[in-house]
Amino acid sequence: MSHGRFDNPVVATLTGILDLFRKQKLSERLTDKDRIDGKTCIVTGANSGLGFAISVDLAKRGGEVIMACRSQIPEAGEKVKALSGSGNVRMMRLDLSDLDSVHEFCQHLESEKIRTDLLVLNAGVASPKAKKTAAGLDEIFQVNYLANFILLNLLINDGVIPNASCNGNRKPGTPASRVIFISSDSHQGSSAIDHDEFGKFFDYGIKKGMNNYSYYKLVLNTLAVEFSKRINTKETDVSMNVICPGPVNTNIIRSAPWIVRVILRGIFTIFFQSPARAAKPVIYMGISEDYTNKTGEYLHMFNQKEMDPKVYDPEEGKRLWDHSTEIWNKIDPKARVCEF
Ligand SMILES: NC(=O)c1ccc[n+]([C@@H]2O[C@H](COP(=O)([O-])OP(=O)(O)OC[C@H]3O[C@@H](n4cnc5c(N)ncnc54)[C@H](OP(=O)(O)O)[C@@H]3O)[C@@H](O)[C@H]2O)c1
């Protein structure tokens, strides 16, 4: 059974580095003059790495940035303000491994009547081994996948992401709000969703931990396609697209064993892109007119691509939706799945 590029970290790293030398066909579609003045942008996992760089870039371009983070509050926000020269930056607490925190975050946004123009689902972990959350789930399953399912359902139900389909608060004629799923091209070739194991906690070591990273990106991408299909039946109501930023020199390997960390840190520093550079295609997808009312698209850095064919399988999408709903209902009395 194949688990995609992350089966072997050496191949994964080399492939990622080679990707950096490919022509970036759409890179000139984004210029420093492109703006997002006055638009409300939420970035999860914004205190570090890619999410931090996305926040700085959006703030520089006039966006009102909400950094949704579980740590470095308020220091990271102060840094984003200083680097962007914008005062329109605030931080809100969000721990995706904690259901109460997800609910509190969504309630906070709703109580302030915040309407989101751009949501970047960026937060993620690369856990080398199993770790149980308070809800009894594996951390990577909850943080990299299920919490995003929950977050989107709550924000759409409550109209924090304006929409006609579930809340009815989208103003006619306005462009659809955008949701961007930060993924990884390592999902290509990953094994199909295993519904017997799905959401169940069991112990595993580093090999499965590495496979899990690309596997849950495949699961996330399948959700993006399924959610987009459900909410955008006639025209685009909420635009939902997926992107892989390419290899980025960040802290993503922080939980790896020390020897792996030391080796990869050197490779990351020498070969990988800076977060500021890797943020550019995300900004392009988030603000460019090229993506107005576009949905179900995938960018691998600045190149348009297809995702793994499994991601587009409608039966798999429905099964994933039903299974995720079932798990959410089981662990959370406040579960509210969007009805279309
Ligand atoms: N680095 C790469 O080469 C690469 C390539 C492709 C895709 N990506 C994707 O890019 C995204 C950002 O990763 P990164 O590379 O920038 O790594 P990073 O620097 O480690 O950033 C990850 C972010 O996610 C947050 N996070 C982790 N667990 C969380 C939780 N339970 N609740 C809320 N936030 C949580 C982290 O917060 P704390 O600081 O509090 O832990 C941090 O802000 C991820 O989705 C990753 O899969 C990265």
The ligand as an SDF file (V2000), in Angstrom:
LIG
                    3D

 48 52  0  0  0  0  0  0  0  0999 V2000
    6.8800   23.4850    6.1400 N   0  0  0  0  0  0  0  0  0  0  0  0
    6.6180   22.8970    4.9800 C   0  0  0  0  0  0  0  0  0  0  0  0
    7.5500   22.5150    4.2430 O   0  0  0  0  0  0  0  0  0  0  0  0
    5.1940   22.7100    4.5410 C   0  0  0  0  0  0  0  0  0  0  0  0
    4.9580   22.1880    3.2540 C   0  0  0  0  0  0  0  0  0  0  0  0
    3.6460   22.0060    2.8390 C   0  0  0  0  0  0  0  0  0  0  0  0
    2.6030   22.3420    3.6870 C   0  0  0  0  0  0  0  0  0  0  0  0
    2.8590   22.8510    4.9290 N   0  0  0  0  0  0  0  0  0  0  0  0
    1.7060   23.1760    5.7850 C   0  0  0  0  0  0  0  0  0  0  0  0
    1.7810   24.5320    6.1920 O   0  0  0  0  0  0  0  0  0  0  0  0
    1.0120   24.7050    7.3850 C   0  0  0  0  0  0  0  0  0  0  0  0
    1.8000   25.5490    8.3760 C   0  0  0  0  0  0  0  0  0  0  0  0
    2.9320   24.8050    8.8140 O   0  0  0  0  0  0  0  0  0  0  0  0
    4.3730   25.4520    8.9950 P   0  0  0  0  0  0  0  0  0  0  0  0
    5.2730   24.7380    8.0640 O   0  0  0  0  0  0  0  0  0  0  0  0
    4.2900   26.9270    8.9710 O   0  0  0  0  0  0  0  0  0  0  0  0
    4.7530   24.9140   10.4580 O   0  0  0  0  0  0  0  0  0  0  0  0
    4.7920   25.6270   11.8790 P   0  0  0  0  0  0  0  0  0  0  0  0
    5.7420   26.7760   11.8690 O   0  0  0  0  0  0  0  0  0  0  0  0
    5.0180   24.5300   12.8430 O   0  0  0  0  0  0  0  0  0  0  0  0
    3.3120   26.2100   12.0480 O   0  0  0  0  0  0  0  0  0  0  0  0
    2.2380   25.3910   12.4160 C   0  0  0  0  0  0  0  0  0  0  0  0
    1.2030   26.2560   13.0810 C   0  0  0  0  0  0  0  0  0  0  0  0
    0.0890   25.4240   13.4580 O   0  0  0  0  0  0  0  0  0  0  0  0
   -0.2170   25.7050   14.8070 C   0  0  0  0  0  0  0  0  0  0  0  0
   -0.8560   24.6140   15.5190 N   0  0  0  0  0  0  0  0  0  0  0  0
   -0.3840   23.3790   15.7830 C   0  0  0  0  0  0  0  0  0  0  0  0
   -1.2510   22.7170   16.5580 N   0  0  0  0  0  0  0  0  0  0  0  0
   -2.2880   23.5490   16.7950 C   0  0  0  0  0  0  0  0  0  0  0  0
   -3.4780   23.4500   17.5300 C   0  0  0  0  0  0  0  0  0  0  0  0
   -3.7750   22.3670   18.2560 N   0  0  0  0  0  0  0  0  0  0  0  0
   -4.3220   24.5060   17.5500 N   0  0  0  0  0  0  0  0  0  0  0  0
   -4.0260   25.6250   16.8700 C   0  0  0  0  0  0  0  0  0  0  0  0
   -2.8960   25.7920   16.1700 N   0  0  0  0  0  0  0  0  0  0  0  0
   -2.0400   24.7680   16.1390 C   0  0  0  0  0  0  0  0  0  0  0  0
    1.1370   26.0160   15.4500 C   0  0  0  0  0  0  0  0  0  0  0  0
    0.9450   26.6520   16.7040 O   0  0  0  0  0  0  0  0  0  0  0  0
    2.0470   26.5110   17.8960 P   0  0  0  0  0  0  0  0  0  0  0  0
    3.1940   27.3840   17.4960 O   0  0  0  0  0  0  0  0  0  0  0  0
    1.3050   26.9730   19.0990 O   0  0  0  0  0  0  0  0  0  0  0  0
    2.4210   25.0590   17.9490 O   0  0  0  0  0  0  0  0  0  0  0  0
    1.7390   26.9050   14.3850 C   0  0  0  0  0  0  0  0  0  0  0  0
    1.2330   28.2000   14.4850 O   0  0  0  0  0  0  0  0  0  0  0  0
    0.6820   23.3010    7.8850 C   0  0  0  0  0  0  0  0  0  0  0  0
   -0.6530   22.9800    7.5560 O   0  0  0  0  0  0  0  0  0  0  0  0
    1.6550   22.4260    7.1090 C   0  0  0  0  0  0  0  0  0  0  0  0
    1.1640   21.1160    6.9500 O   0  0  0  0  0  0  0  0  0  0  0  0
    4.1290   23.0360    5.3690 C   0  0  0  0  0  0  0  0  0  0  0  0
  1  2  1  0
  2  3  2  0
  2  4  1  0
  4  5  1  0
  4 48  2  0
  5  6  2  0
  6  7  1  0
  7  8  2  0
  8  9  1  0
  8 48  1  0
  9 10  1  0
  9 46  1  0
 10 11  1  0
 11 12  1  0
 11 44  1  0
 12 13  1  0
 13 14  1  0
 14 15  2  0
 14 16  1  0
 14 17  1  0
 17 18  1  0
 18 19  2  0
 18 20  1  0
 18 21  1  0
 21 22  1  0
 22 23  1  0
 23 24  1  0
 23 42  1  0
 24 25  1  0
 25 26  1  0
 25 36  1  0
 26 27  1  0
 26 35  1  0
 27 28  2  0
 28 29  1  0
 29 30  1  0
 29 35  2  0
 30 31  1  0
 30 32  2  0
 32 33  1  0
 33 34  2  0
 34 35  1  0
 36 37  1  0
 36 42  1  0
 37 38  1  0
 38 39  2  0
 38 40  1  0
 38 41  1  0
 42 43  1  0
 44 45  1  0
 44 46  1  0
 46 47  1  0
M  CHG  2   8   1  16  -1
M  END
$$$$
